[in-house]
Amino acid sequence: KKKFDTQKLKANILVLERRILAYGNLLLNPVYFDFLAGLLIEEFNMLFDIVCKGTVKRFYNKAIEFLVFLIICCHSIHLRVMAYMLDVSKSTVQRIFVGWTVFLETLFDELDMKPS
């Protein structure tokens, strides 16, 4: 019989869990967060608090969806590549991207950007 090293398996699982594209994981590495989102964590949180009010049933939570939107915009990542990274279908990523695009366009259209 082959004996498994449970400590080593647990360590490997922890390493793999940290590689998942998740807000909590990215908070552990602010430089990587800034590279992916094009924003500092504080800037992302402030913008997220401003634009994300209300609750709607979502495939992912709003923070991950917004982060995915920013990563796609910042790095011109193909939607199929992002779908592979998230382990979802391309159509799911497309719905996330289009939804955030329409939402932010509507939000920014309502802002008065003229200097006073």
N, CA and C of each residue as an Amber inpcrd file, in Angstrom:
protein
   348
   0.8280000  -1.1880000   0.0000000   0.0000000   0.0000000   0.0000000
   0.8710000   1.2490000   0.0000000   0.3590000   2.2450000  -0.7090000
   1.0660000   3.5120000  -0.7750000   0.5640000   4.4220000   0.3430000
   1.4910000   4.9850000   1.0930000   1.1410000   5.8470000   2.2090000
   1.2010000   7.3130000   1.7580000   0.1260000   8.0780000   2.0560000
   0.0670000   9.4880000   1.6820000   0.5170000  10.3590000   2.8410000
   1.2530000  11.3920000   2.5000000   1.6910000  12.3780000   3.4750000
   0.6200000  13.4640000   3.5570000  -0.2140000  13.4010000   4.6030000
  -1.3420000  14.3250000   4.7080000  -0.8790000  15.7750000   4.8960000
   0.2260000  15.9780000   5.5700000   0.7460000  17.3370000   5.7620000
   1.1230000  17.9550000   4.4200000   1.7700000  17.1490000   3.5860000
   2.1790000  17.6430000   2.2770000   0.9530000  17.9160000   1.3980000
  -0.0580000  17.0540000   1.4660000  -1.2780000  17.2620000   0.7060000
  -1.9860000  18.5490000   1.1400000  -2.0700000  18.7790000   2.4460000
  -2.6940000  19.9970000   2.9620000  -1.9300000  21.2420000   2.5140000
  -0.6100000  21.1610000   2.5170000   0.2150000  22.2870000   2.0700000
  -0.0160000  22.5610000   0.5870000  -0.1160000  21.5240000  -0.2210000
  -0.3690000  21.6790000  -1.6530000  -1.7490000  22.2810000  -1.9110000
  -2.7330000  21.8630000  -1.1380000  -4.0830000  22.4090000  -1.2760000
  -4.0770000  23.8970000  -0.9490000  -3.3670000  24.2820000   0.1010000
  -3.2830000  25.6890000   0.4950000  -2.6350000  26.5260000  -0.6090000
  -1.5770000  26.0080000  -1.2180000  -0.9170000  26.7170000  -2.3180000
  -1.8750000  26.8970000  -3.4830000  -2.6080000  25.8500000  -3.8280000
  -3.5600000  25.9320000  -4.9390000  -4.6980000  26.8960000  -4.6410000
  -5.1960000  26.9150000  -3.4090000  -6.2790000  27.8260000  -3.0390000
  -5.8370000  29.2810000  -3.1520000  -4.5800000  29.5640000  -2.8740000
  -4.0600000  30.9320000  -2.9570000  -3.9080000  31.3980000  -4.3960000
  -3.8920000  30.4730000  -5.3430000  -3.7480000  30.8400000  -6.7540000
  -5.0760000  31.1460000  -7.4230000  -6.1780000  30.9250000  -6.7360000
  -7.4980000  31.2000000  -7.2910000  -7.6850000  32.7140000  -7.3510000
  -8.2580000  33.1830000  -8.4700000  -8.5250000  34.6080000  -8.6080000
  -9.6750000  34.9760000  -7.6840000  -9.3150000  35.4600000  -6.5080000
 -10.3030000  35.8420000  -5.5030000  -9.8150000  37.1140000  -4.8140000
 -10.7560000  37.9470000  -4.4520000 -10.4400000  39.2260000  -3.8180000
  -9.5630000  39.0290000  -2.5800000  -9.9390000  38.0890000  -1.7280000
  -9.1630000  37.8280000  -0.5120000  -7.7390000  37.4060000  -0.8040000
  -7.5440000  36.6130000  -1.8330000  -6.1980000  36.1870000  -2.2040000
  -5.3710000  37.3550000  -2.7310000  -6.0020000  38.2250000  -3.5100000
  -5.2740000  39.3610000  -4.0660000  -4.9290000  40.3960000  -3.0060000
  -5.7080000  40.4540000  -1.9410000  -5.3770000  41.3820000  -0.8460000
  -4.0420000  41.0330000  -0.1950000  -3.6450000  39.7760000  -0.2980000
  -2.3790000  39.3360000   0.2910000  -1.1740000  39.8470000  -0.4900000
  -1.4000000  40.2850000  -1.7390000  -0.2970000  40.7630000  -2.5660000
  -0.7060000  42.0680000  -3.2560000  -0.5480000  43.2120000  -2.5770000
  -0.9860000  44.4960000  -3.1240000  -0.3290000  44.8640000  -4.4550000
   0.9130000  44.4680000  -4.6660000   1.5980000  44.7830000  -5.9260000
   0.9130000  44.0580000  -7.0810000   0.5830000  42.8080000  -6.8810000
  -0.1040000  42.0220000  -7.9050000  -1.5170000  42.5630000  -8.1340000
  -2.1890000  42.9730000  -7.0620000  -3.5210000  43.5770000  -7.1730000
  -3.4510000  44.8280000  -8.0450000  -2.4850000  45.6960000  -7.7700000
  -2.3020000  46.9240000  -8.5370000  -2.0080000  46.6040000 -10.0000000
  -1.1850000  45.5930000 -10.2430000  -0.8600000  45.1980000 -11.6110000
  -2.1010000  44.7150000 -12.3500000  -2.8970000  43.8800000 -11.7040000
  -4.0740000  43.3230000 -12.3620000  -5.1730000  44.3510000 -12.5740000
  -5.5140000  45.1010000 -11.5410000  -6.6550000  46.0080000 -11.5970000
  -6.2960000  47.4070000 -12.0760000  -5.0270000  47.7530000 -12.0170000
  -4.6400000  49.1180000 -12.3690000  -4.9940000  50.1150000 -11.2890000
  -5.3290000  49.6120000 -10.1020000  -5.7000000  50.4560000  -8.9660000
  -5.0680000  49.8940000  -7.7000000  -4.7670000  50.7880000  -6.7620000
  -4.3700000  50.3280000  -5.4360000  -5.5920000  49.7210000  -4.7560000
  -5.3680000  48.8960000  -3.7570000  -6.4780000  48.2500000  -3.0630000
  -7.4340000  49.2960000  -2.4920000  -6.8930000  50.3560000  -1.8980000
  -7.7270000  51.4020000  -1.3200000  -8.5550000  52.0970000  -2.4000000
  -7.9400000  52.3480000  -3.5550000  -8.6630000  52.9860000  -4.6560000
  -9.7820000  52.0900000  -5.1680000  -9.4800000  50.7970000  -5.2970000
 -10.4860000  49.8420000  -5.7370000 -11.6490000  49.8220000  -4.7510000
 -11.3500000  49.7500000  -3.4600000 -12.4010000  49.7040000  -2.4380000
 -13.2670000  50.9560000  -2.4650000 -12.6380000  52.1130000  -2.6390000
 -13.3890000  53.3610000  -2.6880000 -14.3020000  53.3880000  -3.9200000
 -13.7630000  53.0470000  -5.0830000 -14.5600000  53.0280000  -6.3030000
 -15.6650000  51.9810000  -6.2160000 -15.3290000  50.8360000  -5.6630000
 -16.3210000  49.7660000  -5.5160000 -17.4630000  50.1980000  -4.6090000
 -17.1380000  50.8770000  -3.5010000 -18.1810000  51.3590000  -2.5820000
 -19.0970000  52.3800000  -3.2540000 -18.5220000  53.1830000  -4.1530000
 -19.3100000  54.2070000  -4.8350000 -20.2480000  53.5860000  -5.8590000
 -19.7520000  52.6580000  -6.6500000 -20.5470000  52.1530000  -7.7750000
 -21.3830000  50.9290000  -7.4500000 -21.1490000  50.2850000  -6.3370000
 -21.8320000  49.0200000  -6.0560000 -22.8130000  49.1450000  -4.9100000
 -23.9810000  49.5930000  -5.2140000 -25.0610000  49.6660000  -4.2170000
 -26.1280000  48.6620000  -4.6070000 -26.8480000  48.1390000  -3.6350000
 -27.9410000  47.2040000  -3.9190000 -27.4410000  45.7750000  -4.0580000
 -28.3720000  44.8500000  -4.0780000 -28.0160000  43.4460000  -4.1990000
 -28.8180000  42.8040000  -5.3120000 -28.1050000  42.0370000  -6.0900000
 -28.6980000  41.2650000  -7.1790000 -28.0350000  39.8880000  -7.1430000
 -28.7910000  38.8490000  -7.4550000 -28.1970000  37.5100000  -7.4890000
 -27.1560000  37.4640000  -8.5990000 -25.9670000  37.0020000  -8.2720000
 -24.8530000  37.0200000  -9.2030000 -24.1660000  35.6690000  -9.2260000
 -23.4620000  35.4150000 -10.3390000 -22.6690000  34.1910000 -10.4550000
 -21.4830000  34.2650000  -9.4930000 -20.7930000  35.4030000  -9.5120000
 -19.7130000  35.6910000  -8.5750000 -20.1630000  36.8660000  -7.7180000
 -19.4240000  37.1390000  -6.6540000 -19.7790000  38.3360000  -5.8930000
 -19.3580000  39.5750000  -6.6820000 -19.9120000  40.7150000  -6.3050000
 -19.7020000  41.9390000  -7.0750000 -18.2320000  42.3550000  -7.1140000
 -17.5020000  42.1370000  -6.0350000 -16.0930000  42.5420000  -6.0120000
 -15.2960000  41.7850000  -7.0690000 -15.5210000  40.4770000  -7.1870000
 -14.8030000  39.6890000  -8.1880000 -15.2340000  40.1060000  -9.5900000
 -16.5330000  40.3170000  -9.7910000 -17.0060000  40.7410000 -11.1120000
 -16.3680000  42.0790000 -11.5130000 -16.3320000  43.0220000 -10.5850000
 -15.7470000  44.3290000 -10.8820000 -14.2520000  44.1820000 -11.1480000
 -13.5860000  43.3630000 -10.3800000 -12.1620000  43.1080000 -10.5800000
 -11.9160000  42.4650000 -11.9400000 -12.7470000  41.5150000 -12.3220000
 -12.6280000  40.8760000 -13.6440000 -12.7940000  41.9270000 -14.7390000
 -13.7850000  42.8000000 -14.5980000 -14.0060000  43.8760000 -15.5720000
 -12.7590000  44.7450000 -15.6980000 -12.1800000  45.1610000 -14.5670000
 -10.9940000  46.0160000 -14.5960000  -9.7930000  45.2970000 -15.2050000
  -9.6170000  44.0220000 -14.8950000  -8.4990000  43.2560000 -15.4480000
  -8.6280000  43.1490000 -16.9630000  -9.8300000  42.8640000 -17.4450000
 -10.0430000  42.7690000 -18.8880000  -9.7250000  44.1040000 -19.5580000
 -10.2030000  45.1940000 -18.9760000  -9.9550000  46.5210000 -19.5560000
  -8.4840000  46.9190000 -19.4790000  -7.8810000  46.6820000 -18.3360000
  -6.5070000  47.1210000 -18.0940000  -5.4950000  46.3560000 -18.9480000
  -5.7540000  45.0770000 -19.1880000  -4.7710000  44.2290000 -19.8690000
  -5.2520000  43.6890000 -21.2130000  -6.4170000  44.1240000 -21.6430000
  -6.9860000  43.6600000 -22.9170000  -6.9940000  42.1350000 -23.0090000
  -7.3940000  41.5100000 -21.9300000  -7.4280000  40.0490000 -21.8940000
  -8.6560000  39.5680000 -22.6600000  -8.4380000  38.6160000 -23.5120000
  -9.5400000  38.0270000 -24.2700000 -10.5130000  37.3650000 -23.2910000
 -11.7920000  37.4730000 -23.5880000 -12.8070000  36.9310000 -22.6790000
 -12.6610000  35.4260000 -22.4880000 -12.2380000  34.7250000 -23.5060000
 -12.0480000  33.2760000 -23.3850000 -10.8910000  32.9500000 -22.4300000
  -9.8520000  33.7870000 -22.4500000  -8.7260000  33.5870000 -21.5230000
  -9.1930000  33.8190000 -20.0870000  -9.9730000  34.8850000 -19.8850000
 -10.4970000  35.1580000 -18.5390000 -11.4260000  34.0390000 -18.0990000
 -12.2190000  33.5230000 -19.0220000 -13.1070000  32.4090000 -18.6860000
 -12.2910000  31.2010000 -18.2410000 -11.1860000  30.9510000 -18.9130000
 -10.3060000  29.8460000 -18.5260000  -9.7340000  30.0860000 -17.1290000
  -9.3270000  31.3240000 -16.8610000  -8.7520000  31.6520000 -15.5500000
  -9.7690000  31.4580000 -14.4310000 -11.0300000  31.7620000 -14.7200000
 -12.0820000  31.6520000 -13.7100000 -12.7610000  30.2900000 -13.7120000
 -12.4460000  29.4840000 -14.7030000 -13.0620000  28.1640000 -14.8650000
 -14.5770000  28.2730000 -15.0320000 -14.9760000  29.1900000 -15.9230000
 -16.3810000  29.3770000 -16.2800000 -16.4660000  29.4660000 -17.8020000
 -17.6700000  29.5720000 -18.3230000 -17.8320000  29.6780000 -19.7670000
 -17.5250000  31.1020000 -20.2410000 -17.1990000  31.2040000 -21.5270000
 -16.9400000  32.5150000 -22.1080000 -18.1850000  33.3930000 -22.0250000
 -19.3640000  32.8010000 -22.1890000 -20.5950000  33.5890000 -22.1420000
 -20.8250000  34.1840000 -20.7460000 -20.4000000  33.4820000 -19.6980000
 -20.5150000  34.0350000 -18.3450000 -19.6340000  35.2680000 -18.2020000
 -18.3970000  35.1770000 -18.6740000 -17.4860000  36.3280000 -18.6080000
 -18.0190000  37.4590000 -19.4790000 -18.5730000  37.1200000 -20.6190000
 -19.1290000  38.1340000 -21.5030000 -20.2910000  38.8690000 -20.8260000
 -21.1610000  38.1340000 -20.1470000 -22.2760000  38.7710000 -19.4320000
 -21.7570000  39.6810000 -18.3150000 -20.7420000  39.2310000 -17.5930000
 -20.1460000  40.0580000 -16.5380000 -19.5860000  41.3410000 -17.1460000
 -18.8240000  41.2010000 -18.2250000 -18.1740000  42.3580000 -18.8460000
 -19.1910000  43.3370000 -19.4140000 -20.1520000  42.8440000 -20.1550000
 -21.1690000  43.7150000 -20.7480000 -22.0080000  44.3710000 -19.6600000
 -22.3700000  43.6200000 -18.6340000 -23.1590000  44.1790000 -17.5370000
 -22.4550000  45.3340000 -16.8630000 -21.1680000  45.1610000 -16.5570000
 -20.4220000  46.2380000 -15.9060000 -20.2040000  47.4120000 -16.8500000
 -19.9990000  47.1350000 -18.1350000 -19.8180000  48.2170000 -19.1040000
 -21.0680000  49.0890000 -19.1660000 -22.2160000  48.4620000 -19.3030000
 -23.4810000  49.2070000 -19.3790000 -23.7430000  49.9420000 -18.0720000
 -23.5170000  49.2680000 -16.9570000 -23.7500000  49.8840000 -15.6490000
 -22.8810000  51.1250000 -15.4590000 -21.5680000  51.0020000 -15.7480000
 -20.6690000  52.1350000 -15.5370000 -20.9330000  53.2580000 -16.5310000
 -21.2920000  52.9050000 -17.7650000 -21.6390000  53.9470000 -18.7330000
 -22.8530000  54.7320000 -18.2450000 -23.8540000  54.0370000 -17.7570000
 -25.0560000  54.6950000 -17.2320000 -24.7110000  55.5720000 -16.0360000
 -23.8760000  55.0490000 -15.1510000 -23.4670000  55.8040000 -13.9650000
 -22.6970000  57.0580000 -14.3420000 -21.7180000  56.9200000 -15.2390000
 -20.8950000  58.0690000 -15.6110000 -21.6570000  59.0780000 -16.4620000
 -22.6500000  58.6300000 -17.2030000 -23.4890000  59.5700000 -17.9590000
 -24.2560000  60.4960000 -17.0440000 -24.5630000  60.0480000 -15.8390000
 -25.3300000  60.8480000 -14.8840000 -24.4620000  61.8130000 -14.0820000
 -23.1430000  61.6430000 -14.1130000 -22.2500000  62.5080000 -13.3580000
 -21.9850000  63.7910000 -14.1160000 -21.9770000  64.8810000 -13.4220000
 -21.6500000  66.1660000 -14.0080000 -20.1380000  66.3430000 -13.8810000
 -19.4340000  66.1510000 -14.9870000 -17.9640000  66.1850000 -14.9670000
 -17.3950000  67.5540000 -15.3070000 -18.2620000  68.5560000 -15.4960000
 -17.8000000  69.8980000 -15.8210000 -17.2520000  70.5750000 -14.5810000
 -16.1170000  71.2680000 -14.7190000 -15.6040000  72.0020000 -13.5600000
 -16.5700000  73.1110000 -13.1520000 -16.6580000  73.3390000 -11.8640000
 -17.5970000  74.3890000 -11.4060000 -16.8890000  75.6970000 -11.1720000
